[in-house]
Amino acid sequence: MCYNCNDITLRDSFYSLQDYLNCLEYIAELNSNGNYEIIEKTCSIDKVKNSNGCWVCDTISHVLECKKCGQKFKCFADTYHGGGSFNRI
């Protein structure tokens, strides 16, 4: 793990829908800054809901990788049962 990864804000769990959506915005910012890349995804980070406002999948995940050291982080949400997290893998 490198100095960039030490500054990542992780979440052991999401306590609300807004908490999860805020985390997705945070991941999008990390991806756009050039130091990280989304390497796996269930769907596009800005398309987790369809045009009807429903979740696109029962479980949604995005894996982010540090371009400097290769550390991976996974954001996972269970949209059917509730819950999720953003942690190192």
NORRAKA-V12259 format. One record per residue. N is the residue number from 1. SS is DSSP state (hx for helix, st for strand, lp for the rest). OMEGA is omega in whole degrees, -180 to 180 (999 if undefined). Layout:
# NORRAKA-V12259
((N & SS & OMEGA) (N & SS & OMEGA))
This chain:
# NORRAKA-V12259
((1 & lp & -176) (2 & lp & -178) (3 & hx & 177) (4 & hx & -175) (5 & hx & 179) (6 & hx & -177) (7 & lp & -180) (8 & lp & 176) (9 & lp & -179) (10 & lp & 177) (11 & st & 177) (12 & lp & 176) (13 & lp & 175) (14 & lp & -177) (15 & lp & 179) (16 & lp & 175) (17 & hx & -179) (18 & hx & 177) (19 & hx & 178) (20 & hx & -180) (21 & hx & 176) (22 & hx & 178) (23 & hx & 177) (24 & hx & 176) (25 & hx & 178) (26 & hx & 179) (27 & hx & 178) (28 & hx & 177) (29 & hx & 178) (30 & hx & 180) (31 & hx & -177) (32 & hx & -178) (33 & lp & 175) (34 & lp & -179) (35 & lp & -177) (36 & st & 179) (37 & st & 174) (38 & st & -175) (39 & st & 176) (40 & st & 179) (41 & st & 173) (42 & lp & -179) (43 & lp & 176) (44 & lp & -175) (45 & lp & 179) (46 & lp & -179) (47 & lp & 180) (48 & lp & 175) (49 & st & 179) (50 & lp & -176) (51 & lp & 177) (52 & lp & -179) (53 & lp & 179) (54 & lp & 177) (55 & st & -179) (56 & lp & -179) (57 & lp & 175) (58 & lp & 174) (59 & st & -178) (60 & st & 178) (61 & st & 175) (62 & st & 178) (63 & st & -178) (64 & st & 180) (65 & st & 176) (66 & st & -180) (67 & lp & -179) (68 & lp & -174) (69 & lp & 179) (70 & lp & 178) (71 & lp & -180) (72 & st & 179) (73 & st & -179) (74 & st & 172) (75 & st & -177) (76 & st & 175) (77 & st & 173) (78 & st & -175) (79 & lp & 180) (80 & lp & -178) (81 & lp & -176) (82 & lp & 177) (83 & lp & 180) (84 & st & -179) (85 & st & 172) (86 & st & -174) (87 & st & 172) (88 & st & 172) (89 & lp & 999))
